[in-house]
Amino acid sequence: MADGSMEPITKPTEELSVRDTFGIDSDMIVKGFADRTDRVPELDTTYKFDPDTTLAILAGFNHNRRVMIQGYHGTGKSTHIEQVAARLNWPCVRVNLDSHISRIDLIGKDAIKLRDGMQVTEFQEGILPWALRNATAIVFDEYDAGRADVMFVIQRVLETDGKLTLLDQNEVITPHPYFR
């Protein structure tokens, strides 16, 4: 993640039957990646999928839509998304929005680095710009617990075009076509 890139994944190419892959009575076909990477969640072969929730998540993956799943704490909402991603071989990053997550954690910060024996200040990207630049899904866990300054950053990414402006870097990040 230090260089801001991930292994070269261009786009999902595998067609997967929802019936065969998720055990749901549907003729829907979804796209997934051919190869697993280190960012694809571990597969839980015993996981049982709720049909309605799974179809909503799959619609988000298939049609580049943002999906919000609501429910009580600890009921498996984030795990559900991760298990869908695992079966699609879709890289996925989970961000817990507890009170310790700050805007800087998401966006990034200036960091002192050694370059040719000299100290220099460089911008170190946070998880959000990195995720936007790559074919990856980001899961915001415990969304209702997020701090206001963090939620303002996330809100822009959840919009249709989802661009993120890094003011300090004078840069606008357009999401990767397979960022979810």
N, C-alpha and C positions, 0 to 999 in steps of 0.2 A: 504494500500500500504506500510505501514511502515515495515511490516515483509516480504515484497517481494512476498507475495502469494495472490492468489485470491480464491474465492470459488471453490470447487473441480468440475471442468468441465473436463471431459476426452476427449470426441470427439463429433462432430455433428452426431446425429443418425436419425434425422427426414428427410424423403424424401419429398421435396416440388416441386410441379409443377410450372414451370416458368409461364405458362399460367394462372394458378389460383392465384398465389401469386403476380405476377407483372403485369398481364394484357397484356403480350406480346405473340404474336402468335409464340410459340415455343413448341416443345415436350420435351425440356430439363428438366431434373430432377436435382435438386441441394440438397445438404445436409445442414441442419441447426441444431441448438441446440434445445432440447426439452423445456428447461426452460429459461425464461428471468432472467437476473441478473441486478444489479444496474449499470453495465457498458454498458448495451445494450442501444443504443440511443432510445429516445422517438419516437413512431410511429406516423407519419403524414398520416392519412388515406386519405387525399385529394391529396397527392403527385402523380404527373404524371411522369412516367418513360419514358425516351428516350430509345427506344429499343436497338440501337447499343451500346450505352454507358453502359446500364444495362447488356447486354450480355457479354461485355468485363469485367466488374466488377465481374460478376458471374463466369466467367472463372478463374479469379484470385483467388476467394474464393475456387472454386471447385478443382483447379489444383495447388494450392500453387504457383501462379505466381504473380509477382509484376506488378501493373497496374499504368500507368501514364495517367491522364486525363488532357488535355490542354484546355484552353479557357480564356476568359477575366475575370478579377477580378469581383467577385460578381455575377457570373452567375449560381452558385449552384453546382459546381463540388464536393466539399466536402460534401455538404448536400446529393447529389445523393448517394455517398458511404455510408453515415450514414443511409440513408433510406433503402438501400439494406441490410446493417447489421441489422437494426431494424427488418426486415421481416425474417431474418435468425436466430434471437435471438443471434447474434454473438457480443460479447463484442467489443467495439470500442472506441479508444481514439484518439482525434484530437489534433495535436500539430501545433500551428501557428508559422511559421518560420519567425517572424518579427525580426527586428534588435536587440531586447532585449534578444532573446533566445541565450544562450551560450552553449558551449561544456559541461560545468559543469552541466547545467540544464538537458541535455540529459543523460549524463553518470552517474553523481553523484558526491559526494564530501565527505570529512571527516567532521564530525560534532561532537561537544562536547555534551556528554550525561551524565546524572547522573545515576550511577549504584552502588547500595549499599551505597549511600551517598557520592560517590567519582566521580569526573569528569574523564571521559574516552573519548578517541577519537575513533569513529566508522565510518565506511564508510556508507553513506546513499545513496542508489541506486537512480539514476534518472529514468525518465519515460521509457527510451529505454531499459535498462536491465530488468526492471520489465515487459514491454510488451513482450520482447523476451522469457521470462520464462513462459508466460501464453498463453492460447488460446484466443487471442485477435487480433483485427485488429488495426493497427496504420495508421492514415491519416496525412501526412505532408502537411499542408495547406500553400498556397503561397510559394511553393517550390523555385521559382525563387528569392525570397527575402532573402533566407537563407545566413548567413555569411559563408565564406570559411571554417573556422575551424569546423563549424557545419556540412557542407555538406560533408566533408571528413569522419566524423563519420557515417553519414547516408549512404553514398555510399557503404560502406562495407556490411551493413545490406541489401541493395537492391540486392546484388549478389545472385547467385543461392543457395549456402549453408548458406549465411547470418550470419555467426558467428561473434560475437563481442568480441574483446579482451580488457579486463580491465587490463591495465599494472600495475596500482597501486595496484591491488588486486591479481595479478598473476593468472588471471582466463580467460578462454575462454568460452563464453556462446554460446551454441548451441541452436538455436531457438526451441521452443515448436513445435510439429508437426502441430498444428493448429494456430500458429502465422501467421498473414497475414499482 
